Amino acid sequence: MAHHPTGTVQTLARVEAEPDGSSTGGNLGRLQGVLWDMDGTIVDTEPYWIRAERDLVESYGGTWSIEQATALVGQALDFSAGRLQEAGVDLGISAIIEHLTGRVAADVAADVPWRPGARELLAALRQEGVPCAMVTMSEPLLAMAVASHLPEGTFSHLVTGDRVSAGKPDPEAYQLGFDLLAADHPGLTKDRVVAIEDSLPGVTSALAAGLVTLAVPHFVPLPPDTRRTDWSTLEGRTPAELAALVGPRGTAPAGERA
C-alpha cells in the first residue's frame, strides 16, 4: 500500500542557517533539507503489503488481484483498508490497518528490503549535515522498524499517517515534515528542500506542498510532469546532485535525469 507511518525519532545535530538562509554544508549550501518517502523509496515493502493484503482477503473467501494491489500504491492506509473491505474483509478500518502493518513490520524485521542507493545517500547527507525527515503514510510501528535499521540521527523526524488528517496526495504530510524541519533549522524555505518520492500520490503531495520534488519511480510508472525531476535510481547519487536540483535561486530544473 505504499503504504504507510510518524512519530519523532532521533534528534539530529542542529544545522544553523546562514544570514542568506543557506545551511552550513560546504558546497551544498543551497540544499537545506530532504524529506523522504519510505515505501518504494527507502525500502521496497510493496511485495510484503501485497502478500499481506492477499492473505487477508483470501481468509475471508475473496480474491485479490495485482491490479487491485497496484491501485493502492502510495495511498493512505485508511483508503486502502476501505478497498479491502469492498473485497470482502469483514473487519473495521483500524483492525485492517493494525493487521497489515503488523504483518509487514514482522517481514521487515526479518529482512529489510532496501532500495538501491537509499542508505548510501542518507548516510552521505548526514555526513554533510543536511537534515532529513521521513514522510510516510505508514503507521509508526513500520516507520520505526525501518528507522531502527539506520544509524541514529539519520532522521530528525518521522511523519506518519496517524499524524495527519488527510493522507497523500493531500499536501498535509509534506507540509508537516517541512514545518518540523523549519522549527529545528530557522531559515529553511521550500524551494531549497527536496522531497524524494516514488508514487503518484506522493509526488502530487510534495508538489502541492510547494517543495522541490524528485521522483524515483519504482512499482508503478509515473505520468510525465515538467514540475518535477525524475531519476531512474538513487544508486550512485550524491548530495551534490540533490543540491543541483535546487537552482541558484531555489528554482529546481525540471526534466529527466537518468
Buried (B, 14 or more C-beta within 10 A) or exposed (E): BBBBBBBBBBEBEEBEBEEEBBBEBEEBBBBBBBBBBBBBBBBBBBEBBBBBBBEBBBEEEBEBEEEBBEBBBBBBBBBBBBBBBEBBBEBEBEEBBBBBBBBBBBBBEEEBBBBBBBBBBBEBBBEBBBBBBBBBBBBBBBBBBBBEBBEEBBBBBBBBBBBBEEBBBBBBBBBBBBEBBBEBBEBBBBBBBBBBBBBBBBBBBBBBBBBBBBBBBBBBEBEEBEEBBBBEBBEEBBBEBBBBBBEEEBEBEBEEBE
